[in-house]
Amino acid sequence: FLSKGGVLILTTWLSQAAVEEQTSVILLILKVLCHLPLHKASPENMSAILQSVNGLRFYRTSDISNRAKGLLSRWTKL
């Protein structure tokens, strides 16, 4: 999945869902990202997903913003 560009697809979906304020889709994608071995993703793919998730740190729904902050914290430790 990671080597076939799946992270970029998730990044695109995440960005679109944020623009359209589809909170259930955003939460689902963040859950998926939590379980992927992103430490094996290419640097450019990681950069793209980091930017998208970083933009969600201040999302209007606290559940989404907290989950985004948690993911970023977790990825920082990798």
All heavy atoms as a GROMACS GRO file, in nm:
protein
  610
    1PHE      N    1   0.083  -0.119   0.000
    1PHE     CA    2   0.000   0.000   0.000
    1PHE      C    3   0.088   0.126   0.000
    1PHE      O    4   0.062   0.219  -0.075
    1PHE     CB    5  -0.092  -0.003   0.122
    1PHE     CG    6  -0.183   0.116   0.132
    1PHE    CD1    7  -0.297   0.124   0.055
    1PHE    CD2    8  -0.155   0.220   0.219
    1PHE    CE1    9  -0.382   0.233   0.064
    1PHE    CE2   10  -0.238   0.328   0.230
    1PHE     CZ   11  -0.353   0.334   0.151
    2LEU      N   12   0.187   0.126   0.089
    2LEU     CA   13   0.274   0.243   0.100
    2LEU      C   14   0.358   0.262  -0.026
    2LEU      O   15   0.377   0.375  -0.070
    2LEU     CB   16   0.366   0.230   0.222
    2LEU     CG   17   0.296   0.228   0.358
    2LEU    CD1   18   0.396   0.205   0.469
    2LEU    CD2   19   0.219   0.355   0.381
    3SER      N   20   0.406   0.154  -0.083
    3SER     CA   21   0.493   0.165  -0.200
    3SER      C   22   0.415   0.195  -0.328
    3SER      O   23   0.474   0.238  -0.427
    3SER     CB   24   0.576   0.037  -0.218
    3SER     OG   25   0.490  -0.072  -0.245
    4LYS      N   26   0.286   0.176  -0.326
    4LYS     CA   27   0.202   0.200  -0.445
    4LYS      C   28   0.135   0.336  -0.444
    4LYS      O   29   0.047   0.363  -0.525
    4LYS     CB   30   0.095   0.090  -0.457
    4LYS     CG   31   0.149  -0.049  -0.470
    4LYS     CD   32   0.217  -0.068  -0.602
    4LYS     CE   33   0.262  -0.213  -0.615
    4LYS     NZ   34   0.340  -0.236  -0.732
    5GLY      N   35   0.172   0.424  -0.351
    5GLY     CA   36   0.116   0.558  -0.350
    5GLY      C   37  -0.010   0.574  -0.267
    5GLY      O   38  -0.081   0.674  -0.280
    6GLY      N   39  -0.039   0.479  -0.181
    6GLY     CA   40  -0.160   0.485  -0.099
    6GLY      C   41  -0.163   0.603  -0.004
    6GLY      O   42  -0.269   0.658   0.024
    7VAL      N   43  -0.046   0.644   0.045
    7VAL     CA   44  -0.041   0.757   0.137
    7VAL      C   45  -0.084   0.885   0.068
    7VAL      O   46  -0.156   0.966   0.125
    7VAL     CB   47   0.101   0.771   0.198
    7VAL    CG1   48   0.112   0.897   0.281
    7VAL    CG2   49   0.134   0.650   0.281
    8LEU      N   50  -0.045   0.901  -0.058
    8LEU     CA   51  -0.086   1.021  -0.132
    8LEU      C   52  -0.237   1.023  -0.156
    8LEU      O   53  -0.299   1.129  -0.152
    8LEU     CB   54  -0.010   1.032  -0.264
    8LEU     CG   55   0.140   1.060  -0.250
    8LEU    CD1   56   0.207   1.064  -0.387
    8LEU    CD2   57   0.164   1.189  -0.174
    9ILE      N   58  -0.294   0.907  -0.177
    9ILE     CA   59  -0.440   0.899  -0.194
    9ILE      C   60  -0.510   0.938  -0.064
    9ILE      O   61  -0.604   1.017  -0.064
    9ILE     CB   62  -0.482   0.759  -0.241
    9ILE    CG1   63  -0.431   0.734  -0.382
    9ILE    CG2   64  -0.634   0.741  -0.234
    9ILE    CD1   65  -0.444   0.592  -0.430
   10LEU      N   66  -0.460   0.885   0.048
   10LEU     CA   67  -0.518   0.921   0.178
   10LEU      C   68  -0.501   1.070   0.206
   10LEU      O   69  -0.591   1.134   0.262
   10LEU     CB   70  -0.454   0.839   0.289
   10LEU     CG   71  -0.495   0.692   0.296
   10LEU    CD1   72  -0.416   0.621   0.406
   10LEU    CD2   73  -0.643   0.679   0.321
   11THR      N   74  -0.387   1.126   0.166
   11THR     CA   75  -0.363   1.269   0.184
   11THR      C   76  -0.464   1.351   0.106
   11THR      O   77  -0.521   1.448   0.157
   11THR     CB   78  -0.220   1.305   0.140
   11THR    OG1   79  -0.127   1.228   0.215
   11THR    CG2   80  -0.191   1.452   0.159
   12THR      N   81  -0.489   1.311  -0.017
   12THR     CA   82  -0.587   1.381  -0.101
   12THR      C   83  -0.726   1.372  -0.039
   12THR      O   84  -0.798   1.472  -0.030
   12THR     CB   85  -0.588   1.321  -0.243
   12THR    OG1   86  -0.457   1.330  -0.297
   12THR    CG2   87  -0.686   1.393  -0.333
   13TRP      N   88  -0.765   1.253   0.002
   13TRP     CA   89  -0.897   1.235   0.064
   13TRP      C   90  -0.909   1.317   0.191
   13TRP      O   91  -1.014   1.377   0.216
   13TRP     CB   92  -0.922   1.088   0.094
   13TRP     CG   93  -0.942   1.001  -0.025
   13TRP    CD1   94  -0.959   1.040  -0.155
   13TRP    CD2   95  -0.948   0.860  -0.026
   13TRP    NE1   96  -0.975   0.931  -0.235
   13TRP    CE2   97  -0.969   0.818  -0.160
   13TRP    CE3   98  -0.937   0.762   0.073
   13TRP    CZ2   99  -0.980   0.685  -0.195
   13TRP    CZ3  100  -0.948   0.630   0.037
   13TRP    CH2  101  -0.969   0.591  -0.095
   14LEU      N  102  -0.802   1.318   0.271
   14LEU     CA  103  -0.805   1.394   0.396
   14LEU      C  104  -0.821   1.543   0.370
   14LEU      O  105  -0.900   1.610   0.436
   14LEU     CB  106  -0.677   1.366   0.475
   14LEU     CG  107  -0.669   1.420   0.616
   14LEU    CD1  108  -0.780   1.362   0.703
   14LEU    CD2  109  -0.533   1.388   0.676
   15SER      N  110  -0.750   1.594   0.272
   15SER     CA  111  -0.760   1.736   0.238
   15SER      C  112  -0.899   1.771   0.188
   15SER      O  113  -0.957   1.873   0.227
   15SER     CB  114  -0.656   1.773   0.132
   15SER     OG  115  -0.527   1.751   0.181
   16GLN      N  116  -0.954   1.686   0.101
   16GLN     CA  117  -1.089   1.710   0.048
   16GLN      C  118  -1.193   1.705   0.160
   16GLN      O  119  -1.284   1.788   0.166
   16GLN     CB  120  -1.125   1.606  -0.057
   16GLN     CG  121  -1.070   1.636  -0.193
   16GLN     CD  122  -1.119   1.533  -0.294
   16GLN    OE1  123  -1.103   1.413  -0.273
   16GLN    NE2  124  -1.177   1.579  -0.403
   17ALA      N  125  -1.180   1.607   0.248
   17ALA     CA  126  -1.276   1.594   0.358
   17ALA      C  127  -1.269   1.716   0.451
   17ALA      O  128  -1.372   1.761   0.501
   17ALA     CB  129  -1.250   1.466   0.436
   18ALA      N  130  -1.150   1.769   0.472
   18ALA     CA  131  -1.135   1.887   0.557
   18ALA      C  132  -1.201   2.008   0.493
   18ALA      O  133  -1.269   2.085   0.561
   18ALA     CB  134  -0.988   1.914   0.585
   19VAL      N  135  -1.183   2.025   0.364
   19VAL     CA  136  -1.244   2.138   0.292
   19VAL      C  137  -1.397   2.126   0.296
   19VAL      O  138  -1.466   2.226   0.316
   19VAL     CB  139  -1.194   2.144   0.146
   19VAL    CG1  140  -1.276   2.239   0.062
   19VAL    CG2  141  -1.047   2.184   0.143
   20GLU      N  142  -1.447   2.004   0.277
   20GLU     CA  143  -1.591   1.982   0.275
   20GLU      C  144  -1.649   1.960   0.415
   20GLU      O  145  -1.769   1.934   0.429
   20GLU     CB  146  -1.622   1.862   0.185
   20GLU     CG  147  -1.582   1.887   0.040
   20GLU     CD  148  -1.593   1.762  -0.046
   20GLU    OE1  149  -1.642   1.657   0.003
   20GLU    OE2  150  -1.553   1.770  -0.163
   21GLU      N  151  -1.564   1.967   0.517
   21GLU     CA  152  -1.604   1.949   0.657
   21GLU      C  153  -1.678   1.818   0.681
   21GLU      O  154  -1.780   1.812   0.750
   21GLU     CB  155  -1.687   2.068   0.705
   21GLU     CG  156  -1.610   2.198   0.703
   21GLU     CD  157  -1.686   2.315   0.761
   21GLU    OE1  158  -1.800   2.297   0.806
   21GLU    OE2  159  -1.629   2.426   0.760
   22GLN      N  160  -1.624   1.711   0.626
   22GLN     CA  161  -1.680   1.577   0.644
   22GLN      C  162  -1.609   1.512   0.763
   22GLN      O  163  -1.514   1.436   0.747
   22GLN     CB  164  -1.663   1.494   0.518
   22GLN     CG  165  -1.736   1.548   0.399
   22GLN     CD  166  -1.711   1.464   0.274
   22GLN    OE1  167  -1.626   1.378   0.273
   22GLN    NE2  168  -1.786   1.492   0.170
   23THR      N  169  -1.657   1.543   0.881
   23THR     CA  170  -1.587   1.501   1.002
   23THR      C  171  -1.575   1.350   1.016
   23THR      O  172  -1.474   1.300   1.062
   23THR     CB  173  -1.654   1.560   1.127
   23THR    OG1  174  -1.791   1.525   1.128
   23THR    CG2  175  -1.640   1.711   1.130
   24SER      N  176  -1.679   1.276   0.976
   24SER     CA  177  -1.673   1.130   0.989
   24SER      C  178  -1.564   1.072   0.898
   24SER      O  179  -1.495   0.977   0.937
   24SER     CB  180  -1.808   1.066   0.960
   24SER     OG  181  -1.850   1.098   0.829
   25VAL      N  182  -1.547   1.128   0.780
   25VAL     CA  183  -1.443   1.081   0.687
   25VAL      C  184  -1.306   1.116   0.743
   25VAL      O  185  -1.213   1.034   0.739
   25VAL     CB  186  -1.462   1.142   0.546
   25VAL    CG1  187  -1.348   1.103   0.454
   25VAL    CG2  188  -1.595   1.099   0.487
   26ILE      N  189  -1.292   1.235   0.797
   26ILE     CA  190  -1.163   1.277   0.855
   26ILE      C  191  -1.125   1.183   0.968
   26ILE      O  192  -1.011   1.135   0.975
   26ILE     CB  193  -1.170   1.422   0.906
   26ILE    CG1  194  -1.190   1.519   0.789
   26ILE    CG2  195  -1.043   1.459   0.982
   26ILE    CD1  196  -1.222   1.661   0.831
   27LEU      N  197  -1.218   1.155   1.057
   27LEU     CA  198  -1.190   1.066   1.170
   27LEU      C  199  -1.150   0.927   1.122
   27LEU      O  200  -1.057   0.865   1.176
   27LEU     CB  201  -1.310   1.057   1.263
   27LEU     CG  202  -1.333   1.178   1.352
   27LEU    CD1  203  -1.467   1.169   1.423
   27LEU    CD2  204  -1.219   1.190   1.453
   28LEU      N  205  -1.218   0.877   1.020
   28LEU     CA  206  -1.186   0.745   0.967
   28LEU      C  207  -1.046   0.741   0.908
   28LEU      O  208  -0.968   0.648   0.935
   28LEU     CB  209  -1.289   0.705   0.861
   28LEU     CG  210  -1.272   0.567   0.801
   28LEU    CD1  211  -1.292   0.461   0.909
   28LEU    CD2  212  -1.371   0.547   0.689
   29ILE      N  213  -1.009   0.842   0.832
   29ILE     CA  214  -0.876   0.847   0.773
   29ILE      C  215  -0.768   0.859   0.881
   29ILE      O  216  -0.664   0.794   0.874
   29ILE     CB  217  -0.865   0.961   0.670
   29ILE    CG1  218  -0.956   0.932   0.550
   29ILE    CG2  219  -0.721   0.978   0.622
   29ILE    CD1  220  -0.971   1.047   0.452
   30LEU      N  221  -0.794   0.939   0.983
   30LEU     CA  222  -0.698   0.951   1.092
   30LEU      C  223  -0.681   0.818   1.166
   30LEU      O  224  -0.570   0.783   1.207
   30LEU     CB  225  -0.741   1.062   1.190
   30LEU     CG  226  -0.733   1.204   1.136
   30LEU    CD1  227  -0.787   1.303   1.238
   30LEU    CD2  228  -0.591   1.241   1.095
   31LYS      N  229  -0.789   0.741   1.179
   31LYS     CA  230  -0.779   0.608   1.240
   31LYS      C  231  -0.694   0.516   1.155
   31LYS      O  232  -0.611   0.440   1.206
   31LYS     CB  233  -0.918   0.547   1.261
   31LYS     CG  234  -0.994   0.604   1.377
   31LYS     CD  235  -1.129   0.535   1.391
   31LYS     CE  236  -1.212   0.598   1.500
   31LYS     NZ  237  -1.343   0.535   1.513
   32VAL      N  238  -0.714   0.521   1.024
   32VAL     CA  239  -0.635   0.439   0.932
   32VAL      C  240  -0.488   0.476   0.943
   32VAL      O  241  -0.400   0.390   0.951
   32VAL     CB  242  -0.686   0.454   0.787
   32VAL    CG1  243  -0.588   0.393   0.688
   32VAL    CG2  244  -0.823   0.391   0.772
   33LEU      N  245  -0.459   0.606   0.944
   33LEU     CA  246  -0.321   0.652   0.952
   33LEU      C  247  -0.253   0.608   1.082
   33LEU      O  248  -0.132   0.586   1.085
   33LEU     CB  249  -0.315   0.805   0.940
   33LEU     CG  250  -0.349   0.862   0.803
   33LEU    CD1  251  -0.357   1.013   0.809
   33LEU    CD2  252  -0.246   0.818   0.700
   34CYS      N  253  -0.332   0.592   1.184
   34CYS     CA  254  -0.279   0.549   1.313
   34CYS      C  255  -0.224   0.406   1.306
   34CYS      O  256  -0.132   0.372   1.379
   34CYS     CB  257  -0.391   0.557   1.416
   34CYS     SG  258  -0.336   0.555   1.584
   35HIS      N  259  -0.278   0.326   1.216
   35HIS     CA  260  -0.240   0.184   1.208
   35HIS      C  261  -0.141   0.152   1.096
   35HIS      O  262  -0.092   0.039   1.090
   35HIS     CB  263  -0.364   0.098   1.193
   35HIS     CG  264  -0.456   0.107   1.311
   35HIS    ND1  265  -0.426   0.052   1.434
   35HIS    CD2  266  -0.575   0.169   1.327
   35HIS    CE1  267  -0.523   0.076   1.519
   35HIS    NE2  268  -0.615   0.148   1.457
   36LEU      N  269  -0.112   0.248   1.010
   36LEU     CA  270  -0.018   0.222   0.901
   36LEU      C  271   0.127   0.237   0.948
   36LEU      O  272   0.157   0.325   1.028
   36LEU     CB  273  -0.043   0.320   0.786
   36LEU     CG  274  -0.167   0.298   0.702
   36LEU    CD1  275  -0.180   0.408   0.598
   36LEU    CD2  276  -0.163   0.162   0.634
   37PRO      N  277   0.217   0.156   0.895
   37PRO     CA  278   0.359   0.170   0.930
   37PRO      C  279   0.423   0.282   0.848
   37PRO      O  280   0.501   0.260   0.756
   37PRO     CB  281   0.417   0.033   0.893
   37PRO     CG  282   0.331  -0.014   0.781
   37PRO     CD  283   0.192   0.040   0.810
   38LEU      N  284   0.387   0.406   0.881
   38LEU     CA  285   0.431   0.520   0.801
   38LEU      C  286   0.580   0.547   0.810
   38LEU      O  287   0.634   0.620   0.728
   38LEU     CB  288   0.352   0.645   0.839
   38LEU     CG  289   0.205   0.640   0.797
   38LEU    CD1  290   0.133   0.765   0.847
   38LEU    CD2  291   0.191   0.628   0.648
   39HIS      N  292   0.648   0.485   0.907
   39HIS     CA  293   0.793   0.502   0.914
   39HIS      C  294   0.862   0.439   0.792
   39HIS      O  295   0.976   0.469   0.762
   39HIS     CB  296   0.849   0.443   1.044
   39HIS     CG  297   0.825   0.297   1.059
   39HIS    ND1  298   0.703   0.247   1.100
   39HIS    CD2  299   0.905   0.191   1.037
   39HIS    CE1  300   0.710   0.115   1.103
   39HIS    NE2  301   0.832   0.078   1.066
   40LYS      N  302   0.786   0.354   0.719
   40LYS     CA  303   0.840   0.292   0.598
   40LYS      C  304   0.803   0.369   0.471
   40LYS      O  305   0.844   0.332   0.363
   40LYS     CB  306   0.788   0.149   0.586
   40LYS     CG  307   0.834   0.058   0.699
   40LYS     CD  308   0.780  -0.081   0.683
   40LYS     CE  309   0.825  -0.170   0.797
   40LYS     NZ  310   0.771  -0.306   0.784
   41ALA      N  311   0.724   0.475   0.484
   41ALA     CA  312   0.682   0.554   0.369
   41ALA      C  313   0.798   0.641   0.319
   41ALA      O  314   0.890   0.674   0.395
   41ALA     CB  315   0.563   0.642   0.405
   42SER      N  316   0.792   0.677   0.192
   42SER     CA  317   0.897   0.763   0.136
   42SER      C  318   0.888   0.902   0.199
   42SER      O  319   0.781   0.945   0.243
   42SER     CB  320   0.882   0.772  -0.015
   42SER     OG  321   0.765   0.842  -0.048
   43PRO      N  322   1.000   0.974   0.203
   43PRO     CA  323   1.001   1.107   0.266
   43PRO      C  324   0.902   1.205   0.203
   43PRO      O  325   0.838   1.282   0.275
   43PRO     CB  326   1.145   1.156   0.247
   43PRO     CG  327   1.224   1.031   0.233
   43PRO     CD  328   1.134   0.932   0.165
   44GLU      N  329   0.888   1.203   0.070
   44GLU     CA  330   0.793   1.297   0.008
   44GLU      C  331   0.649   1.263   0.043
   44GLU      O  332   0.566   1.352   0.061
   44GLU     CB  333   0.813   1.305  -0.144
   44GLU     CG  334   0.801   1.176  -0.219
   44GLU     CD  335   0.933   1.098  -0.231
   44GLU    OE1  336   1.037   1.144  -0.183
   44GLU    OE2  337   0.928   0.989  -0.290
   45ASN      N  338   0.617   1.134   0.056
   45ASN     CA  339   0.482   1.095   0.097
   45ASN      C  340   0.458   1.133   0.243
   45ASN      O  341   0.350   1.179   0.279
   45ASN     CB  342   0.460   0.945   0.079
   45ASN     CG  343   0.451   0.905  -0.067
   45ASN    OD1  344   0.445   0.988  -0.156
   45ASN    ND2  345   0.451   0.776  -0.092
   46MET      N  346   0.558   1.114   0.326
   46MET     CA  347   0.545   1.151   0.467
   46MET      C  348   0.527   1.301   0.481
   46MET      O  349   0.447   1.346   0.563
   46MET     CB  350   0.671   1.109   0.543
   46MET     CG  351   0.661   0.993   0.640
   46MET     SD  352   0.503   0.954   0.707
   46MET     CE  353   0.512   1.034   0.864
   47SER      N  354   0.599   1.377   0.402
   47SER     CA  355   0.588   1.522   0.406
   47SER      C  356   0.446   1.566   0.374
   47SER      O  357   0.389   1.653   0.442
   47SER     CB  358   0.687   1.585   0.310
   47SER     OG  359   0.671   1.724   0.306
   48ALA      N  360   0.387   1.505   0.272
   48ALA     CA  361   0.251   1.541   0.231
   48ALA      C  362   0.150   1.510   0.341
   48ALA      O  363   0.064   1.593   0.373
   48ALA     CB  364   0.214   1.469   0.102
   49ILE      N  365   0.160   1.392   0.400
   49ILE     CA  366   0.062   1.355   0.503
   49ILE      C  367   0.084   1.436   0.629
   49ILE      O  368  -0.011   1.474   0.698
   49ILE     CB  369   0.063   1.202   0.530
   49ILE    CG1  370  -0.065   1.161   0.604
   49ILE    CG2  371   0.183   1.158   0.608
   49ILE    CD1  372  -0.191   1.176   0.526
   50LEU      N  373   0.210   1.468   0.660
   50LEU     CA  374   0.238   1.553   0.777
   50LEU      C  375   0.175   1.690   0.762
   50LEU      O  376   0.118   1.744   0.858
   50LEU     CB  377   0.388   1.566   0.799
   50LEU     CG  378   0.457   1.448   0.866
   50LEU    CD1  379   0.609   1.464   0.858
   50LEU    CD2  380   0.413   1.434   1.009
   51GLN      N  381   0.183   1.747   0.644
   51GLN     CA  382   0.124   1.879   0.620
   51GLN      C  383  -0.027   1.874   0.636
   51GLN      O  384  -0.087   1.964   0.696
   51GLN     CB  385   0.161   1.930   0.481
   51GLN     CG  386   0.306   1.972   0.470
   51GLN     CD  387   0.341   2.016   0.328
   51GLN    OE1  388   0.257   2.016   0.239
   51GLN    NE2  389   0.466   2.052   0.308
   52SER      N  390  -0.089   1.770   0.583
   52SER     CA  391  -0.236   1.758   0.593
   52SER      C  392  -0.280   1.741   0.738
   52SER      O  393  -0.375   1.806   0.783
   52SER     CB  394  -0.285   1.640   0.510
   52SER     OG  395  -0.267   1.666   0.374
   53VAL      N  396  -0.213   1.652   0.808
   53VAL     CA  397  -0.251   1.628   0.948
   53VAL      C  398  -0.219   1.750   1.034
   53VAL      O  399  -0.295   1.786   1.123
   53VAL     CB  400  -0.182   1.500   1.002
   53VAL    CG1  401  -0.209   1.483   1.151
   53VAL    CG2  402  -0.232   1.378   0.926
   54ASN      N  403  -0.109   1.816   1.006
   54ASN     CA  404  -0.072   1.936   1.079
   54ASN      C  405  -0.179   2.044   1.066
   54ASN      O  406  -0.209   2.116   1.162
   54ASN     CB  407   0.064   1.988   1.031
   54ASN     CG  408   0.119   2.095   1.120
   54ASN    OD1  409   0.105   2.090   1.241
   54ASN    ND2  410   0.182   2.194   1.059
   55GLY      N  411  -0.238   2.054   0.948
   55GLY     CA  412  -0.345   2.151   0.927
   55GLY      C  413  -0.470   2.122   1.008
   55GLY      O  414  -0.553   2.211   1.031
   56LEU      N  415  -0.484   1.998   1.054
   56LEU     CA  416  -0.601   1.961   1.132
   56LEU      C  417  -0.584   1.982   1.282
   56LEU      O  418  -0.677   1.961   1.360
   56LEU     CB  419  -0.636   1.813   1.107
   56LEU     CG  420  -0.683   1.780   0.966
   56LEU    CD1  421  -0.698   1.629   0.951
   56LEU    CD2  422  -0.812   1.850   0.932
   57ARG      N  423  -0.467   2.026   1.325
   57ARG     CA  424  -0.443   2.047   1.468
   57ARG      C  425  -0.538   2.148   1.528
   57ARG      O  426  -0.571   2.142   1.646
   57ARG     CB  427  -0.300   2.096   1.494
   57ARG     CG  428  -0.197   1.989   1.479
   57ARG     CD  429  -0.060   2.040   1.514
   57ARG     NE  430  -0.032   2.164   1.443
   57ARG     CZ  431   0.038   2.265   1.495
   57ARG    NH1  432   0.086   2.258   1.616
   57ARG    NH2  433   0.061   2.374   1.423
   58PHE      N  434  -0.584   2.243   1.448
   58PHE     CA  435  -0.672   2.348   1.498
   58PHE      C  436  -0.812   2.338   1.436
   58PHE      O  437  -0.882   2.438   1.423
   58PHE     CB  438  -0.611   2.485   1.470
   58PHE     CG  439  -0.474   2.498   1.530
   58PHE    CD1  440  -0.363   2.497   1.448
   58PHE    CD2  441  -0.457   2.510   1.666
   58PHE    CE1  442  -0.236   2.508   1.502
   58PHE    CE2  443  -0.331   2.520   1.722
   58PHE     CZ  444  -0.220   2.519   1.640
   59TYR      N  445  -0.852   2.217   1.399
   59TYR     CA  446  -0.985   2.195   1.342
   59TYR      C  447  -1.091   2.228   1.446
   59TYR      O  448  -1.068   2.216   1.567
   59TYR     CB  449  -0.997   2.050   1.295
   59TYR     CG  450  -1.109   2.026   1.199
   59TYR    CD1  451  -1.098   2.063   1.066
   59TYR    CD2  452  -1.228   1.969   1.240
   59TYR    CE1  453  -1.202   2.042   0.976
   59TYR    CE2  454  -1.332   1.947   1.152
   59TYR     CZ  455  -1.318   1.985   1.020
   59TYR     OH  456  -1.422   1.964   0.932
   60ARG      N  457  -1.206   2.270   1.401
   60ARG     CA  458  -1.310   2.318   1.493
   60ARG      C  459  -1.366   2.208   1.584
   60ARG      O  460  -1.419   2.236   1.690
   60ARG     CB  461  -1.423   2.384   1.415
   60ARG     CG  462  -1.494   2.290   1.320
   60ARG     CD  463  -1.606   2.363   1.245
   60ARG     NE  464  -1.668   2.277   1.149
   60ARG     CZ  465  -1.762   2.188   1.178
   60ARG    NH1  466  -1.803   2.174   1.300
   60ARG    NH2  467  -1.814   2.113   1.083
   61THR      N  468  -1.354   2.083   1.545
   61THR     CA  469  -1.400   1.972   1.628
   61THR      C  470  -1.284   1.922   1.713
   61THR      O  471  -1.180   1.884   1.659
   61THR     CB  472  -1.454   1.857   1.539
   61THR    OG1  473  -1.553   1.909   1.452
   61THR    CG2  474  -1.513   1.746   1.623
   62SER      N  475  -1.302   1.922   1.843
   62SER     CA  476  -1.191   1.886   1.932
   62SER      C  477  -1.144   1.742   1.914
   62SER      O  478  -1.026   1.713   1.929
   62SER     CB  479  -1.230   1.911   2.078
   62SER     OG  480  -1.337   1.827   2.115
   63ASP      N  481  -1.236   1.652   1.880
   63ASP     CA  482  -1.197   1.513   1.859
   63ASP      C  483  -1.096   1.501   1.745
   63ASP      O  484  -0.996   1.430   1.756
   63ASP     CB  485  -1.320   1.427   1.831
   63ASP     CG  486  -1.292   1.279   1.835
   63ASP    OD1  487  -1.192   1.239   1.900
   63ASP    OD2  488  -1.367   1.202   1.773
   64ILE      N  489  -1.121   1.573   1.637
   64ILE     CA  490  -1.030   1.570   1.522
   64ILE      C  491  -0.899   1.638   1.556
   64ILE      O  492  -0.791   1.586   1.526
   64ILE     CB  493  -1.097   1.634   1.399
   64ILE    CG1  494  -1.211   1.544   1.349
   64ILE    CG2  495  -0.995   1.659   1.288
   64ILE    CD1  496  -1.292   1.602   1.238
   65SER      N  497  -0.905   1.754   1.618
   65SER     CA  498  -0.782   1.825   1.650
   65SER      C  499  -0.696   1.746   1.749
   65SER      O  500  -0.574   1.738   1.734
   65SER     CB  501  -0.811   1.965   1.704
   65SER     OG  502  -0.881   1.961   1.824
   66ASN      N  503  -0.759   1.683   1.848
   66ASN     CA  504  -0.684   1.602   1.943
   66ASN      C  505  -0.621   1.480   1.877
   66ASN      O  506  -0.508   1.443   1.906
   66ASN     CB  507  -0.774   1.558   2.059
   66ASN     CG  508  -0.811   1.673   2.149
   66ASN    OD1  509  -0.745   1.776   2.152
   66ASN    ND2  510  -0.920   1.657   2.222
   67ARG      N  511  -0.695   1.416   1.788
   67ARG     CA  512  -0.642   1.299   1.718
   67ARG      C  513  -0.525   1.338   1.628
   67ARG      O  514  -0.425   1.267   1.619
   67ARG     CB  515  -0.753   1.232   1.638
   67ARG     CG  516  -0.722   1.089   1.600
   67ARG     CD  517  -0.841   1.025   1.535
   67ARG     NE  518  -0.951   1.002   1.627
   67ARG     CZ  519  -0.976   0.885   1.685
   67ARG    NH1  520  -0.899   0.783   1.660
   67ARG    NH2  521  -1.078   0.870   1.765
   68ALA      N  522  -0.537   1.453   1.562
   68ALA     CA  523  -0.428   1.501   1.476
   68ALA      C  524  -0.304   1.532   1.558
   68ALA      O  525  -0.192   1.495   1.520
   68ALA     CB  526  -0.474   1.625   1.398
   69LYS      N  527  -0.323   1.598   1.671
   69LYS     CA  528  -0.210   1.628   1.760
   69LYS      C  529  -0.144   1.500   1.810
   69LYS      O  530  -0.022   1.491   1.819
   69LYS     CB  531  -0.256   1.713   1.878
   69LYS     CG  532  -0.292   1.855   1.840
   69LYS     CD  533  -0.350   1.930   1.958
   69LYS     CE  534  -0.404   2.063   1.917
   69LYS     NZ  535  -0.473   2.133   2.028
   70GLY      N  536  -0.226   1.402   1.843
   70GLY     CA  537  -0.173   1.274   1.890
   70GLY      C  538  -0.092   1.203   1.784
   70GLY      O  539   0.015   1.146   1.812
   71LEU      N  540  -0.142   1.204   1.661
   71LEU     CA  541  -0.068   1.142   1.551
   71LEU      C  542   0.066   1.212   1.528
   71LEU      O  543   0.168   1.146   1.511
   71LEU     CB  544  -0.150   1.148   1.422
   71LEU     CG  545  -0.240   1.031   1.391
   71LEU    CD1  546  -0.323   1.059   1.266
   71LEU    CD2  547  -0.162   0.904   1.375
   72LEU      N  548   0.064   1.344   1.527
   72LEU     CA  549   0.188   1.418   1.506
   72LEU      C  550   0.288   1.390   1.617
   72LEU      O  551   0.408   1.373   1.590
   72LEU     CB  552   0.159   1.568   1.495
   72LEU     CG  553   0.084   1.611   1.369
   72LEU    CD1  554   0.038   1.754   1.381
   72LEU    CD2  555   0.170   1.591   1.246
   73SER      N  556   0.240   1.382   1.738
   73SER     CA  557   0.328   1.351   1.851
   73SER      C  558   0.389   1.212   1.836
   73SER      O  559   0.507   1.191   1.859
   73SER     CB  560   0.249   1.362   1.980
   73SER     OG  561   0.324   1.318   2.089
   74ARG      N  562   0.305   1.119   1.796
   74ARG     CA  563   0.350   0.980   1.776
   74ARG      C  564   0.453   0.972   1.665
   74ARG      O  565   0.554   0.902   1.677
   74ARG     CB  566   0.228   0.895   1.745
   74ARG     CG  567   0.255   0.751   1.731
   74ARG     CD  568   0.123   0.679   1.716
   74ARG     NE  569   0.145   0.545   1.668
   74ARG     CZ  570   0.052   0.467   1.621
   74ARG    NH1  571  -0.071   0.511   1.615
   74ARG    NH2  572   0.080   0.347   1.580
   75TRP      N  573   0.429   1.042   1.554
   75TRP     CA  574   0.521   1.037   1.440
   75TRP      C  575   0.652   1.107   1.473
   75TRP      O  576   0.756   1.071   1.419
   75TRP     CB  577   0.458   1.100   1.318
   75TRP     CG  578   0.343   1.021   1.262
   75TRP    CD1  579   0.318   0.889   1.281
   75TRP    CD2  580   0.240   1.069   1.177
   75TRP    NE1  581   0.204   0.851   1.214
   75TRP    CE2  582   0.155   0.960   1.149
   75TRP    CE3  583   0.210   1.193   1.123
   75TRP    CZ2  584   0.043   0.972   1.069
   75TRP    CZ3  585   0.099   1.204   1.043
   75TRP    CH2  586   0.016   1.096   1.015
   76THR      N  587   0.649   1.206   1.560
   76THR     CA  588   0.771   1.276   1.598
   76THR      C  589   0.867   1.181   1.669
   76THR      O  590   0.988   1.192   1.655
   76THR     CB  591   0.737   1.394   1.690
   76THR    OG1  592   0.647   1.480   1.623
   76THR    CG2  593   0.861   1.473   1.728
   77LYS      N  594   0.812   1.086   1.742
   77LYS     CA  595   0.894   0.990   1.816
   77LYS      C  596   0.958   0.885   1.725
   77LYS      O  597   1.050   0.817   1.766
   77LYS     CB  598   0.809   0.921   1.923
   77LYS     CG  599   0.762   1.018   2.029
   77LYS     CD  600   0.667   0.954   2.125
   77LYS     CE  601   0.613   1.057   2.222
   77LYS     NZ  602   0.508   1.004   2.307
   78LEU      N  603   0.906   0.872   1.603
   78LEU     CA  604   0.966   0.776   1.509
   78LEU      C  605   1.095   0.833   1.462
   78LEU      O  606   1.176   0.797   1.401
   78LEU     CB  607   0.871   0.748   1.391
   78LEU     CG  608   0.737   0.685   1.425
   78LEU    CD1  609   0.651   0.675   1.300
   78LEU    CD2  610   0.756   0.547   1.485
   0.00000   0.00000   0.00000
